[in-house]
Amino acid sequence: MKMMRNLWIAMVSLALLGWVASCAGTNGMMDKKMDAGMHGAMDGKMNDMLMGSDGHHASGKVAVGMHMNKQVLTLSDIEVDKVPDGYVYLTKDADRMHGVEMGMLKQFSGTVSFDLPAGVDPDDYDSVVIWCRQFNVEIGRAYFSKKMI
């Protein structure tokens, strides 16, 4: 009986997550370009592809490099499922709990960038995670390939 109840709870939870994901894509949030001039103007230090997690869509490129004498994490040419409170983390082994919170993802297409906090060494990290806090679910991640020269 307890096993049946747990199975039912799991099925309802999965159905609810699917419904939320489908609704999140049509919530009417405005997309806008942020710092469009930055795309292509950054010296790329690391670079790799963003991909969706747990049935969510996420695509684009991530890079850490220098822009105007600041270290910057840039997500370019992204297309990410719209979620109510997606946050971007710079991580090691995609472990957001021990990563650096870069900020809230305020647009879901185009190019977004975040200044790295003072004292953060990008060489200590190998991945980026987008996490929806409200639904406690990973939306996407990218692992950096070898450093580019």
C-alpha positions in Angstrom: 0.0 0.0 0.0 2.8 2.4 0.9 4.7 1.5 -2.3 1.5 2.3 -4.4 1.1 5.6 -2.6 4.8 6.5 -3.3 4.4 5.5 -6.9 1.3 7.7 -7.3 3.1 10.6 -5.7 6.0 10.2 -8.1 3.6 10.1 -11.1 1.7 13.1 -10.0 5.0 15.0 -9.4 6.3 14.2 -12.9 3.0 15.2 -14.4 3.1 18.5 -12.5 6.6 19.2 -13.6 5.7 18.6 -17.2 2.7 20.9 -16.9 4.9 23.6 -15.3 7.5 23.3 -18.0 4.9 23.6 -20.8 3.4 26.6 -19.1 6.7 28.3 -18.4 7.4 28.4 -22.2 4.3 30.6 -22.7 4.3 32.9 -19.7 4.6 36.0 -21.8 7.9 37.2 -20.3 9.6 39.8 -22.6 13.0 38.9 -24.0 15.4 41.7 -24.6 18.9 42.1 -25.9 21.5 42.7 -23.2 24.8 44.2 -24.3 24.4 43.1 -27.8 27.7 44.7 -28.7 29.6 42.3 -26.5 28.9 39.2 -28.6 32.1 38.5 -30.5 34.0 41.2 -28.8 35.3 39.1 -25.9 38.6 37.3 -25.7 37.4 33.8 -25.2 39.3 31.9 -22.4 37.0 28.9 -22.2 34.1 27.9 -24.4 31.6 25.1 -24.8 27.9 24.3 -25.5 24.9 24.6 -23.3 22.5 21.7 -23.2 19.1 21.1 -21.5 18.6 18.9 -18.4 15.7 16.9 -17.0 13.6 17.4 -20.1 14.2 21.1 -20.4 15.6 22.9 -23.5 18.8 24.9 -23.3 21.2 25.6 -26.1 23.9 28.1 -26.8 27.5 28.8 -26.0 29.2 29.7 -22.7 32.5 31.4 -22.3 34.7 33.0 -19.6 37.0 35.8 -20.8 38.0 39.4 -20.4 35.8 42.4 -21.4 36.8 45.9 -20.5 39.4 44.7 -18.0 36.8 42.5 -16.1 36.4 38.7 -16.1 33.0 37.9 -17.6 30.9 34.8 -18.0 28.9 35.1 -21.3 26.1 32.9 -22.5 25.7 33.6 -26.2 23.1 32.6 -28.8 21.1 31.0 -26.0 17.6 29.5 -26.3 16.5 28.4 -22.8 13.1 27.4 -21.5 11.5 30.3 -19.7 11.3 29.7 -15.9 10.2 32.0 -13.2 13.5 32.3 -11.4 16.4 30.7 -13.3 19.8 31.4 -11.8 23.2 30.9 -13.4 26.0 29.3 -11.5 29.7 28.9 -12.2 30.5 25.4 -11.0 33.0 22.6 -10.6 31.6 19.2 -11.8 28.2 20.9 -12.3 27.7 21.1 -8.5 25.7 24.3 -8.0 25.6 23.9 -4.2 29.4 24.7 -4.1 29.5 27.0 -7.1 29.4 30.7 -7.5 26.0 32.3 -8.1 26.4 34.6 -11.0 22.8 36.0 -11.0 19.3 35.6 -12.2 18.7 34.8 -15.9 16.5 37.7 -17.0 16.3 36.8 -20.7 16.0 33.4 -22.3 17.4 34.1 -25.8 20.2 36.0 -27.2 23.3 36.9 -25.2 23.7 37.5 -21.5 26.7 38.2 -19.5 27.7 38.3 -15.8 30.8 39.9 -14.2 32.8 37.4 -12.2 32.9 38.5 -8.5 36.3 39.8 -7.3 38.6 37.0 -6.2 36.9 34.3 -8.3 39.4 32.3 -10.4 37.7 30.9 -13.4 40.4 28.2 -13.6 38.8 26.7 -10.5 35.6 25.9 -12.4 34.7 23.7 -15.3 31.0 24.1 -15.8 27.9 26.4 -15.8 24.5 25.4 -14.4 21.1 27.1 -14.9 18.9 26.2 -12.0 15.2 27.1 -11.4 14.8 27.8 -7.7 11.0 27.8 -7.5 10.8 24.3 -8.9 14.1 23.1 -7.6 15.2 21.7 -11.0 18.2 22.1 -13.3 17.3 23.6 -16.6 20.6 23.3 -18.4 24.4 22.9 -18.1 27.6 23.2 -20.0 31.0 21.8 -19.4 34.0 23.9 -20.5 36.3 22.2 -23.0 40.1 22.7 -22.7 41.2 26.3 -22.3 41.5 28.1 -25.6 44.5 30.2 -26.4 
